[in-house]
Amino acid sequence: MKYILSFLLSILIAAPFNAQETMRIQDVNLEWIDDYYLGDSILKKRLQNFYKDLNEASNPFETEALFYELRDLCESLTYGIELNEEDDFVSYENDMNDAIQVLGSFNLPGFDFTCAGECTMFYVRPHYGPILDVASYTPGLHDDIALKIITDTWGVLEDESPSFQMIECCACPGSNRLGSGEQYALLRRINKFTDNHDLFVDELESIKSTMKNYILYNDGFPMDEAAVIDEFNLIRNELSFNEKELDILMKKDIFQSITLNYSIEQGQFYVNGKQVPTGCIAQLKTELNGDNSQAVIYLDRTSLRGCMNSNIAYPGGNEEALSYTINDSLSNDTYKITVFEAVNGSLGVSADKIIVQFVKRDYLLEDDEKIYVLSLSKIGDWK
């Protein structure tokens, strides 16, 4: 088999391009595409245009377009190759290894011909070196910064898993490095960039989705338990876990400490199937004299009874004069509520609009054991 790709590359990387040189590229017969991709003319043209654009890119948006086209071309080369799949796996494996050796020998810039799935399938992965080179020549640093975030996550030669996931085999999701601080730091970098620039947004949002999925589905968290919980609390809001996803997460042993066993039934709060006394909630309201000093109520048991099982749920007042409504559900177990209290005089009833959140709070017992107590915190007011 004769190949003339080296001739193609000598033209593709020449600078600058002109109409005559473009025509010469189009006239080249890419034998490796004929042999392995059934002479796919569209694929051939895309490769020619990719290298032409790689040479001519002059701004960050063109760098971004090249990044996505490299990804797409790798996918097309991965799934478009024609290998012997009709016989046994040994025949397919031999054909695959031959293709990897032949195609890899051309050192095609931007493409790494290899195998994946414990080397059971042909795979072409992107090498972002040429894209990084382009970014270094475009005005400004915006594309450089975005690509640094991306390659810090996936590598310059793209890995099968992100930096925050430790995968040992293709059939297992691997262990997640939550608790190392890496994912929180990565989210901060992404947010800082996307808040100010509209480059690489799809890829950066995809990294966040990948992060979320690996937190949900993994073989465990090897970092210190407290560090795992701390980092999760830092990134939970940003990754916007829904109720179904939180249910999946809270079944993991390490997250039992932050499981919130409350529900809403007929417009009232319940904990473990038992209605929360109105007096517990009313303790968080602002008094008529302006006193606003209560920040949190322990609902579950601490070393002694919590408000759910207290002898007096509303000390110093008449609980029968109290009621509340849930006005709005916000994210992260947070609610806008209105607490009503019947009062003497012309006012008749007072209404205090507060924002509350169900949380698990650390509580140290006398023997230094730490427990996690379901609590209701007052975190603000609303109009």
C-alpha positions in Angstrom: 0.0 0.0 0.0 1.4 3.4 -0.9 0.6 6.5 1.1 1.3 10.1 0.2 0.1 11.7 3.4 3.5 13.1 4.1 3.1 15.1 0.9 -0.3 16.2 2.1 1.1 17.4 5.4 3.9 19.3 3.8 1.3 21.3 2.0 -1.2 21.5 4.9 1.3 23.0 7.4 2.8 25.4 4.9 2.1 29.1 5.5 0.4 31.1 4.3 -2.3 29.3 2.2 -3.4 30.7 -1.1 -6.0 29.7 -3.7 -3.5 27.7 -5.7 -2.2 25.8 -2.7 -5.8 25.1 -1.6 -6.5 23.6 -5.0 -3.3 21.5 -4.8 -4.6 20.1 -1.5 -7.9 19.2 -3.0 -6.2 17.3 -5.8 -4.2 15.1 -3.4 -5.4 11.5 -3.2 -5.5 10.6 0.5 -4.9 6.8 0.1 -5.3 6.2 3.8 -8.9 7.5 3.7 -9.5 5.3 0.6 -8.2 2.3 2.4 -9.7 2.7 5.9 -12.7 5.1 5.3 -14.1 3.9 2.0 -12.7 7.0 0.3 -15.0 9.3 2.3 -14.8 12.5 0.4 -16.6 14.6 3.1 -14.1 13.4 5.7 -11.2 14.1 3.4 -12.5 17.6 2.8 -13.0 18.3 6.5 -9.4 17.3 7.2 -8.1 19.6 4.5 -10.2 22.4 5.8 -9.2 21.8 9.4 -5.5 22.2 8.6 -6.2 25.1 6.4 -8.1 26.8 9.2 -5.5 25.8 11.7 -3.0 27.8 9.7 -5.2 30.8 9.2 -6.9 31.2 12.5 -6.5 34.8 13.8 -8.9 35.2 16.7 -10.1 33.3 19.8 -13.5 32.4 18.2 -11.7 30.7 15.4 -9.6 28.8 18.0 -12.8 27.7 19.7 -14.2 26.5 16.3 -11.0 24.5 15.7 -11.3 22.9 19.1 -14.8 21.6 18.5 -13.9 20.5 14.9 -10.9 18.5 16.2 -13.2 16.7 18.7 -15.8 16.0 15.9 -13.1 14.8 13.5 -11.8 12.4 16.1 -15.3 11.0 16.6 -15.7 10.6 12.8 -12.4 8.8 12.5 -13.2 6.6 15.5 -16.6 5.4 14.3 -16.1 5.7 10.5 -13.2 3.3 10.1 -13.8 0.1 8.2 -12.3 -2.9 10.0 -13.0 -6.7 9.7 -15.8 -7.2 12.2 -17.4 -10.2 10.6 -14.9 -12.8 11.8 -13.7 -13.6 15.3 -12.3 -10.9 17.6 -8.7 -12.0 16.9 -9.1 -11.0 13.3 -10.7 -7.7 14.3 -7.9 -7.1 16.8 -5.2 -7.7 14.2 -6.9 -5.3 11.7 -7.3 -2.7 14.5 -3.6 -3.0 15.5 -2.5 -2.7 11.9 -4.6 0.4 11.4 -3.3 2.0 14.6 0.3 1.3 13.5 -0.2 2.6 9.9 -2.2 5.7 10.8 -0.1 6.5 13.8 3.1 6.4 11.7 1.9 9.5 9.9 2.1 11.6 13.1 -1.0 13.5 12.0 -1.0 16.7 14.1 -4.0 16.8 16.5 -4.9 13.1 16.2 -3.7 10.1 18.3 -4.7 6.7 16.8 -5.0 4.2 19.7 -7.5 1.8 21.3 -9.9 2.1 24.2 -12.1 -0.2 26.3 -9.1 -2.3 27.5 -8.0 -2.2 23.8 -11.2 -3.8 22.5 -12.1 -0.9 20.1 -10.4 1.4 17.7 -10.2 5.0 19.1 -8.9 8.3 17.9 -8.4 10.9 20.7 -7.6 14.5 20.3 -4.2 16.0 20.9 -4.7 19.7 21.7 -1.2 20.8 21.1 -1.9 22.4 17.7 -5.0 24.2 19.2 -2.8 25.5 22.0 -0.3 26.7 19.5 -3.0 28.6 17.6 -4.3 30.2 20.8 -0.8 31.4 21.6 -0.8 33.5 18.4 -4.3 35.0 18.6 -4.9 38.4 20.3 -5.5 38.3 24.0 -5.4 35.5 26.5 -9.0 34.5 26.6 -8.7 31.3 24.5 -5.5 30.4 26.3 -7.2 30.6 29.7 -10.2 28.5 28.6 -7.9 25.9 27.0 -5.8 25.7 30.2 -9.0 24.9 32.2 -9.9 22.3 29.6 -6.5 20.6 29.4 -6.1 20.7 33.1 -9.2 18.7 33.3 -8.7 16.3 30.3 -5.0 16.6 29.5 -3.3 18.0 26.4 -3.6 14.5 25.0 -7.2 13.9 26.0 -7.6 11.2 28.7 -10.6 8.9 29.0 -11.4 10.3 32.4 -11.1 13.8 33.9 -8.4 14.7 36.4 -10.8 14.4 39.4 -11.8 10.8 38.7 -9.5 7.8 39.2 -10.6 5.0 36.9 -8.8 1.7 37.0 -10.8 -0.2 34.4 -13.2 0.6 31.6 -16.1 -1.3 33.2 -16.0 0.7 36.5 -16.7 4.4 37.1 -13.7 4.7 39.4 -13.2 6.7 42.6 -14.0 10.4 42.9 -11.5 12.9 44.4 -14.2 14.9 46.1 -12.6 16.3 49.2 -9.3 17.2 47.6 -10.6 20.7 46.8 -9.8 20.2 43.1 -13.4 20.3 41.9 -14.3 23.4 43.9 -11.2 25.2 42.5 -12.1 24.0 39.0 -15.7 25.3 39.3 -14.4 28.7 40.5 -12.1 28.9 37.5 -15.0 28.0 35.2 -17.4 30.5 36.7 -14.9 33.3 36.7 -14.2 32.7 33.0 -17.9 32.2 31.9 -19.0 35.2 33.9 -16.8 37.4 31.7 -16.4 35.6 28.4 -18.6 33.7 26.0 -15.9 31.4 24.6 -15.9 27.6 25.1 -19.1 27.8 27.1 -20.5 24.4 25.9 -17.3 22.6 26.8 -16.9 24.3 30.2 -20.6 23.5 31.0 -20.0 19.9 29.9 -17.1 19.7 32.4 -19.5 20.7 35.2 -22.0 18.1 34.0 -19.3 15.5 34.0 -18.2 16.5 37.5 -21.8 16.1 38.7 -22.3 12.7 37.1 -19.1 11.3 38.6 -20.1 12.5 42.1 -23.4 10.7 41.7 -22.0 7.5 40.1 -18.6 6.2 41.3 -16.9 3.5 43.3 -16.4 5.7 46.3 -14.7 8.7 47.8 -11.1 7.9 49.1 -10.5 11.3 50.6 -11.2 12.1 54.3 -15.0 12.0 55.0 -15.1 15.5 56.5 -13.2 16.9 53.6 -15.6 15.2 51.2 -18.7 16.7 52.9 -17.1 20.1 53.1 -16.3 20.2 49.4 -19.7 18.9 48.5 -21.3 21.7 50.5 -19.2 24.2 48.6 -20.2 22.9 45.1 -23.7 21.6 45.8 -25.5 24.8 44.8 -23.4 25.4 41.7 -24.0 21.9 40.3 -27.8 22.2 41.0 -28.6 18.7 42.2 -32.3 17.9 41.8 -34.3 15.9 44.4 -33.9 12.7 42.5 -30.1 13.1 42.3 -29.9 14.0 46.0 -31.8 10.9 46.8 -29.2 8.9 44.9 -26.4 10.7 46.6 -27.8 10.4 50.1 -27.9 6.6 49.9 -24.1 6.6 49.9 -22.8 5.9 53.4 -20.6 9.0 53.4 -23.5 11.3 52.9 -25.8 9.9 55.6 -24.7 12.7 57.8 -26.4 15.3 55.7 -29.6 13.4 54.8 -32.6 15.6 55.5 -35.6 13.4 56.5 -38.3 16.1 56.1 -41.3 16.4 53.8 -44.2 18.7 53.0 -47.7 17.4 53.4 -50.8 19.5 53.1 -48.8 22.7 53.3 -47.0 21.8 56.5 -43.5 20.5 57.3 -43.1 16.9 58.5 -40.0 15.1 59.9 -39.9 11.4 59.7 -43.6 11.4 59.1 -44.4 13.5 62.1 -45.7 17.1 61.8 -43.2 19.8 62.9 -44.9 21.7 65.8 -45.9 25.2 64.8 -44.2 26.5 67.9 -40.8 25.2 66.7 -41.1 27.3 63.5 -42.5 30.3 65.3 -39.5 30.6 67.5 -37.6 31.9 64.4 -40.0 34.9 63.8 -39.2 38.5 64.7 -41.0 39.6 67.8 -43.4 42.5 67.8 -40.9 44.6 69.8 -38.3 44.1 67.1 -36.3 41.4 68.7 -34.7 39.2 66.0 -32.3 37.0 67.9 -33.1 33.3 67.1 -31.1 31.9 64.3 -31.7 28.1 64.4 -33.9 25.5 66.0 -32.7 21.9 66.6 -35.5 19.7 65.4 -34.0 16.3 66.0 -32.5 15.1 69.3 -29.1 16.5 70.4 -27.8 15.1 73.7 -31.4 15.7 75.0 -34.7 16.4 73.3 -34.9 18.5 70.2 -37.9 20.7 69.4 -39.8 17.9 67.7 -40.0 16.0 71.1 -39.8 18.9 73.4 -42.1 19.4 76.4 -42.8 23.0 75.3 -42.4 23.8 71.6 -43.0 27.5 72.1 -41.6 28.6 75.4 -43.2 31.7 76.9 -46.1 31.9 74.5 -49.4 30.4 73.4 -48.8 27.9 70.6 -52.5 27.7 69.8 -52.3 31.3 68.6 -49.7 30.4 66.0 -49.9 29.2 62.4 -47.8 29.4 59.3 -48.0 29.0 55.5 -45.3 27.9 53.1 -45.3 30.5 50.3 -42.5 29.4 48.0 -39.9 26.7 47.6 -36.4 27.8 46.8 -33.4 25.6 46.0 -31.4 23.7 48.5 -34.1 22.9 51.1 -35.0 26.6 51.5 -38.5 28.1 51.8 -40.2 31.4 52.1 -42.8 31.1 54.8 -45.2 33.4 56.7 -45.6 33.0 60.5 -48.9 34.3 61.9 -49.7 35.0 65.6 -53.0 36.1 66.9 -52.6 39.2 69.2 -54.8 41.3 71.3 -55.9 44.8 70.2 -56.7 46.3 66.9 -53.9 44.5 65.1 -55.6 41.2 65.6 -52.8 39.2 63.9 -49.2 39.7 63.2 -47.4 38.2 60.2 -43.7 37.8 59.8 -42.2 36.8 56.4 -39.0 34.8 56.9 -36.8 32.5 54.9 -35.9 29.2 56.4 -33.6 26.3 55.4 -33.4 22.7 56.6 -29.8 21.8 57.4 -27.8 19.2 59.3 -25.7 20.8 62.0 -22.7 19.3 63.8 -23.2 18.6 67.5 -20.5 17.4 69.8 -21.6 15.1 72.7 -19.8 14.9 76.0 -17.7 11.9 74.9 -16.5 14.0 71.9 -18.7 12.0 69.5 -20.0 14.2 66.7 -23.6 13.8 65.6 -25.5 15.6 62.9 -28.8 17.1 64.0 -31.6 18.1 61.6 -32.2 21.8 62.2 -34.2 24.7 60.9 -32.3 27.9 60.3 -33.6 31.3 59.7 -31.5 32.8 56.9 -33.4 36.0 55.9 -36.6 37.9 55.4 -38.7 38.5 52.3 -41.4 40.9 51.1 
